[in-house]
C-alpha cells in the first residue's frame, strides 16, 4: 500500500510483528458497513458513479458473507482487516475498488470501525446484564421469605431477608447498565472524514455518512478524532467495574455454598467435582468469575498505560488497544451469561439461613433502638446494651432467655414489651424506611424491578 515510497519490501519479521489481522479481523462487519457508507459519500461527491458504487457495495457484501462463512483467506502481508478487505475488493471489481479509499485514511477508518463495534457490544452487554438482573429477581422471589444475617466485616450484624441481599446486587449491576449507556453516548460520534489527521481537500458529506451509520453526532476536530480512545477506556472501566461487582457476588455465592454457611445449593450443572475427593461439589463458576475480574482490571490498566505518553495524533502504539478491548468484551459477556444460568439454578436453604439469623445478638441494635424510643440518648443506649451483651455471653444465655429483672439491672425502665423486640418477624417488619429490608419493602422493590426490566 506504500510501495511508491519504499525501495525495499517490508521484512517478513516486521510483517509478523506489526500485523493485526490475526485479531482485528473481527471488525470485518463494521469495516464493510463503514466502507459502504464511504462509497455513498463518494458517489454524492461525484468521485465515483452509480455503477461503481453498486459494484463496491455488492463486492463488499459478498466478502462479508465469505468471512462470516469462514471462506475468506486473510493475508498477513496486508497487515489488517481494512487492507485485506480493500485489496480483495479491488482484485474482484477492478479500479472502482481502488477508488474506495479516496479522502480516507486507515486512521479514521479504524476509529470508525472500533466505534461501531463498541456501540454494538455495549448493547449486547446491557442485554446480558438485564438477563442476570431478571435471574437474580427470580431467585429473590424463590427465597423471598428466607431470613438471614446481614454481615459487616464478615461478622453477623442484623437480620435481613435473603431477597434483600440479592436485590443489592440488582441495584449494583443496574448502575453498570447506566454507566454503559452513558458511555455509549460518547462512543456514538462519527469520526470518518478526519483523514490521517487533517481531513482532505476532497470534501465528502460527513453528515451523509453519519446518517448512513446511525450516528447522531460528528467529531469536530480531525486530530482528536483519530487519536481519541477515551471511549475505549471508558468502556473498559465500565466493564472492569461490572466485573468487580460480579466478583463480589461470586464471593458471597462461594461462602454461602460452603458447608459452614450452607445458605444455598447450586445445581450440578454449574458446579464441578474433584479428581481425588468424590464428595466435593465446587462453585467453579463463581471462582472463575472472581478470577477473571482481574483480567478486566488489567485490560483497563494496559490501555491507560498505552495512552498516557502518546503525542497527537495517531501512533502505531494504538494498535494495541484492540486486544484488551476484545478480551474484556468477550470475558464480561461470558461471565454474565454463565452467571445468569447459575443463579437460575440456585436455591436458598431457608432453614439454614434462619438458623444463622436466630443468633440473639443480631437484635442488639433493636434493643438499643427500644431504649431510644423510651427516651434514652443513643450513645447511652449503646453502652447499656453493650453491657447487656457482655452479661449474656458470660451467662451463656441469649437475650430471649434472660429474665426481665436481669434486664432491669442495666436499665430500670425495661418493660415486658421488650421481648416483642426479640422476634425476628417483628424486627424485620419494623424496618420500614426507604431501602430497608421489611417484607413490604422487598415486595415493592421486586415489583419495581420487574416493571423496570420489562420496559
Secondary structure, 3 states (H helix, E strand, C coil): CCCCCCCCCCCHHHHHHHCCHHHHHHHHHHHHHHHHHHHHHHHHCCCCCHHHHHHHHHHHHHHHHHHHCCCCCCCHHHCCHHHHHHHHHHHHHCHHHHHCCCCCCHHHHHHHHHHHHHHHHHHHHHHHHHHHHHHHHHHHHHCCCCEEEEEECCEEEEEEEHHHHHHHHHHHHHHHHHHHHHHHHHHCEECCCCCCCCCCCCCCCHHHHHHHCCCCEECCCHHHHHHCCHHHHHHHHHHHHHHHHHHHHHHHHHHHCCCCCCCEECCHHHCECCCCCCCCCECHHHHHHHHHHHHHHHHHHHHHHHHCCCCCCCCHHHHHHHHHHHHHHHHHHHHHHHHHHHHHCCEECHHHHHHHHCCHHHHHHHHHHHHHHCCCCHHHHHHHHHHHHHHHHHHCCCHHHCCHHHHHCCCCCCCCCHHHHCCHHHHHHCCCCCCCCCHHHHHHHHHHHHHHHHC
